[in-house]
Amino acid sequence: MTTANKITILRILLIPFFVVEVIYYVRTGNEIHRLLGILSFAVTAILDGVDGYIARRYNQISELGKILDPLADKLLLVSGVVLLSFDSEPYLRQIPLWLTGTIIGRDLLLLVGVVVIHYTVGKVKVRPRLTGKLATVLQMLAVSWILLRWDFHYGLLRIWILGAGIFTGVSGLLYVWDGVKQLGSHPDSSATKS
């Protein structure tokens, strides 16, 4: 259990606190809950950089960390996107359901792909791509924008949402392409002659 992994576990433990605070804010309108939700979201996002830096700087990269780190990222973003998909007017703007469906659909598709490749090929090679990173940044921007209630920049929020949808979809297609190539290059995937 490395220091980087402990920080990642702390990130995962902060996610339910974030969810509860946003729900309390939407139910009561009490600004303290929104501020605590923003704070927990920000701390969780910042700790993502901290645990990555510690893992690289002090050579604490581990198999557990390779699983926990992206899991923490996904849990935070999906929690935020799903929470903000519900009608929370007048307190918070709503993320369109098509974006929520795109994000969850891509992640489920990737999960199924990883399982299929693992059981067929054995080792799954996930190659991070710029489109996936841009999708994550734009999703994070959209969630943050809504939580900060920057309604005076609604046009920018629409750009973040549209960009998040496009890059999420494209990154999903690229991951599917990579998965098909991994399956196709494995000896067991070729047709056998009888």
C-alpha positions as CSV (number, residue, x, y, z in Angstrom):
1,M,0.0,0.0,0.0
2,T,1.9,3.0,-1.3
3,T,1.4,6.6,-0.4
4,A,0.0,7.3,-3.9
5,N,-2.5,4.5,-3.4
6,K,-3.6,5.9,0.0
7,I,-4.2,9.2,-1.6
8,T,-6.3,7.5,-4.4
9,I,-8.4,5.7,-1.8
10,L,-8.9,9.1,0.0
11,R,-10.2,10.4,-3.4
12,I,-12.7,7.5,-3.7
13,L,-13.9,8.1,-0.1
14,L,-14.5,11.8,-0.8
15,I,-16.9,11.0,-3.7
16,P,-19.9,10.0,-1.5
17,F,-19.4,13.2,0.5
18,F,-19.5,15.2,-2.8
19,V,-22.7,13.4,-3.9
20,V,-24.5,13.9,-0.5
21,E,-23.6,17.6,-0.4
22,V,-24.9,18.3,-3.9
23,I,-28.1,16.4,-3.1
24,Y,-28.6,18.4,0.1
25,Y,-28.0,21.7,-1.8
26,V,-30.6,20.8,-4.4
27,R,-33.1,19.8,-1.7
28,T,-32.5,22.8,0.7
29,G,-30.9,25.5,-1.4
30,N,-28.5,26.1,1.4
31,E,-25.3,27.5,-0.2
32,I,-23.0,25.8,2.4
33,H,-23.9,22.5,0.9
34,R,-23.0,23.7,-2.6
35,L,-19.7,25.1,-1.4
36,L,-18.8,21.9,0.4
37,G,-19.7,19.9,-2.8
38,I,-17.5,22.2,-4.9
39,L,-14.7,21.9,-2.3
40,S,-14.9,18.1,-2.2
41,F,-15.0,17.9,-6.0
42,A,-12.0,20.3,-6.3
43,V,-10.0,18.5,-3.6
44,T,-10.7,15.1,-5.3
45,A,-9.6,16.5,-8.7
46,I,-6.4,18.1,-7.3
47,L,-5.5,14.9,-5.4
48,D,-5.6,13.1,-8.8
49,G,-2.6,15.1,-9.9
50,V,-0.9,14.7,-6.5
51,D,-1.1,10.9,-6.4
52,G,0.1,10.7,-10.0
53,Y,3.1,13.0,-9.2
54,I,4.0,10.9,-6.1
55,A,3.7,7.6,-8.0
56,R,6.0,8.8,-10.8
57,R,8.4,10.9,-8.6
58,Y,9.0,8.2,-5.9
59,N,8.6,5.2,-8.2
60,Q,5.4,4.0,-6.5
61,I,3.6,2.9,-9.7
62,S,1.8,-0.3,-8.8
63,E,-0.8,-2.7,-10.3
64,L,-3.3,-1.7,-7.6
65,G,-2.7,2.0,-8.5
66,K,-3.2,1.3,-12.2
67,I,-6.7,0.0,-11.3
68,L,-7.6,2.5,-8.5
69,D,-6.5,5.7,-10.2
70,P,-8.7,5.5,-13.3
71,L,-11.5,4.0,-11.2
72,A,-11.4,7.1,-8.9
73,D,-11.5,9.4,-12.0
74,K,-14.5,7.6,-13.5
75,L,-16.4,7.5,-10.2
76,L,-16.0,11.2,-9.6
77,L,-17.0,12.2,-13.1
78,V,-19.8,9.8,-13.6
79,S,-21.2,10.8,-10.1
80,G,-21.1,14.4,-11.1
81,V,-22.6,13.9,-14.5
82,V,-25.4,11.7,-13.2
83,L,-26.2,14.0,-10.4
84,L,-26.5,17.0,-12.7
85,S,-28.6,15.1,-15.2
86,F,-31.6,15.4,-12.9
87,D,-33.8,18.5,-13.0
88,S,-32.4,20.7,-10.2
89,E,-33.9,24.0,-11.2
90,P,-33.8,26.7,-9.9
91,Y,-30.5,25.7,-8.1
92,L,-28.4,24.0,-10.8
93,R,-28.5,23.7,-14.5
94,Q,-29.0,20.3,-16.0
95,I,-26.6,18.2,-18.1
96,P,-28.4,16.9,-21.2
97,L,-29.4,13.2,-20.9
98,W,-27.7,12.5,-24.3
99,L,-24.3,13.5,-22.8
100,T,-24.9,11.3,-19.7
101,G,-26.0,8.4,-22.0
102,T,-22.9,8.9,-24.2
103,I,-20.5,8.9,-21.2
104,I,-22.1,5.9,-19.5
105,G,-22.5,4.0,-22.7
106,R,-18.8,4.5,-23.7
107,D,-17.6,3.4,-20.2
108,L,-19.8,0.3,-20.3
109,L,-18.6,-0.5,-23.8
110,L,-15.0,-0.2,-22.6
111,L,-15.7,-2.4,-19.6
112,V,-17.2,-5.1,-21.8
113,G,-14.3,-4.8,-24.2
114,V,-11.7,-5.1,-21.5
115,V,-13.4,-8.3,-20.2
116,V,-13.6,-9.8,-23.7
117,I,-10.0,-9.0,-24.5
118,H,-8.8,-10.2,-21.1
119,Y,-10.5,-13.6,-21.5
120,T,-9.6,-13.9,-25.2
121,V,-6.1,-12.5,-25.5
122,G,-5.0,-12.5,-21.8
123,K,-3.3,-9.0,-21.5
124,V,-5.2,-5.9,-22.3
125,K,-3.2,-3.0,-23.7
126,V,-5.0,0.3,-23.1
127,R,-3.4,3.2,-24.9
128,P,-4.4,6.6,-23.6
129,R,-5.3,9.0,-26.3
130,L,-5.6,12.7,-26.6
131,T,-9.3,12.5,-27.4
132,G,-10.0,10.6,-24.1
133,K,-8.0,13.2,-22.1
134,L,-9.9,16.1,-23.9
135,A,-13.2,14.3,-23.1
136,T,-12.3,14.1,-19.4
137,V,-11.2,17.8,-19.3
138,L,-14.4,18.9,-21.0
139,Q,-16.6,16.8,-18.8
140,M,-14.8,18.2,-15.7
141,L,-15.3,21.7,-17.0
142,A,-19.0,21.2,-17.6
143,V,-19.6,19.8,-14.1
144,S,-17.5,22.5,-12.5
145,W,-19.2,25.2,-14.5
146,I,-22.6,24.1,-13.3
147,L,-21.6,23.7,-9.7
148,L,-20.0,27.2,-9.7
149,R,-23.3,28.5,-11.1
150,W,-21.6,30.6,-13.8
151,D,-24.9,31.2,-15.5
152,F,-23.7,34.4,-17.1
153,H,-21.5,32.2,-19.4
154,Y,-24.2,29.8,-20.5
155,G,-22.9,29.8,-24.1
156,L,-19.5,28.5,-22.9
157,L,-21.2,25.8,-20.9
158,R,-23.0,24.6,-24.1
159,I,-19.6,24.5,-25.9
160,W,-18.1,22.4,-23.0
161,I,-21.1,20.0,-23.1
162,L,-21.0,19.7,-26.9
163,G,-17.2,19.2,-26.9
164,A,-17.5,16.6,-24.1
165,G,-20.0,14.7,-26.1
166,I,-18.0,14.7,-29.3
167,F,-14.7,13.8,-27.7
168,T,-16.3,11.1,-25.5
169,G,-17.9,9.5,-28.6
170,V,-14.7,9.7,-30.7
171,S,-12.5,8.4,-27.9
172,G,-15.0,5.5,-27.5
173,L,-14.8,4.6,-31.2
174,L,-10.9,4.8,-31.0
175,Y,-10.9,2.4,-28.0
176,V,-13.1,0.0,-29.9
177,W,-10.8,0.2,-32.9
178,D,-7.8,-0.6,-30.6
179,G,-9.7,-3.5,-29.0
180,V,-10.6,-5.0,-32.4
181,K,-6.9,-4.7,-33.5
182,Q,-5.8,-6.5,-30.3
183,L,-8.3,-9.3,-30.8
184,G,-7.4,-9.6,-34.5
185,S,-3.7,-9.8,-33.9
186,H,-4.0,-12.7,-31.4
187,P,-3.3,-16.2,-32.9
188,D,-6.5,-17.6,-31.5
189,S,-8.6,-15.1,-33.4
190,S,-7.7,-16.5,-36.9
191,A,-10.0,-19.1,-38.4
192,T,-8.8,-22.7,-38.0
193,K,-8.6,-25.1,-40.9
194,S,-10.3,-28.5,-40.5
